[in-house]
């Protein structure tokens, strides 16, 4: 059963890879290249832009090396602008009540580096996001290579474009499930035996006396679509998208210990930002490895206007976002006996069980 639990954990980890990460191999240059990853939207801020050094996959350097700039500014074509704060290396953030995206306006960023280089992004017009009209699921039974069955749900949606002039969208999926652990039973090796070592958040001391409430026994975990979902011609008719698959949710003892909240987010894109994400998707599809980026660049939307010439990659874009969601419950599983029991509890802080964990109950979650 321990092996079974491990297999299920691997399944969740595979679902937990976020699609936002931009991986670009630029080689080694005298004046290092940088990569930008960020956007502004019509949703409340703050907005975050990440700045890193580009990398060489043959080098021993970290894949992502955050760097600081002299200054980073967001501006629009209506005369508004804001200098972003720098809360940590490579991270730039707007104020919570600062600049905010408005449909129809064009936005750009200006980066000033410490070595005198200055770059600007090509202005990107914020398009209407339209609406997500329905999120629904379809149960699936598939066969593993060993002949055993596996079960899960395809998460599908129907949506409508906000304008007949723009049919460019990026869709993201965020799934959330809840699980409990028993950190009061946590032990550590003591010589040739094991000794009780419950974490403080368990509410128990090493004498196994309860001294307070457990604050790490129940967690909610987010997982994401591992592949980019873009609005490609096969989905649309008169601005209506029908039966688009956002993600797949496996049925196992962790995901359906309670239920799954399945949220679909629709991001509007300009043609230039759509072409960028289309290039990223093509690059990922061409790669034969899950862990190494393939050689080649995806054209970004930046121009250099000052300083020693050096490349810049990545993207800054403007987007409108709409969301819709549904719950997938145990009652939606047609055969109840296919949901395994958790026979071996996880005996540690629940935040260590899976990535993207929180002990704070989401506002949308209902018991």
Helices and strands as residue ranges (DSSP letters): H 2-15, E 34-41, E 48-53, E 65-66, E 71-76, E 81-83, E 85-88, E 91-93, E 106-112, E 118-121, E 124-125, E 131-143, E 149-160, E 169-180, G 183-185, E 187-190, E 193-196, G 200-202, E 218-224, E 229-230, G 233-235, E 236-237, E 240-250, E 259-268, H 271-286, E 302-306, E 312-319, E 321-329, G 330-332, G 336-338, G 350-352, E 357-358
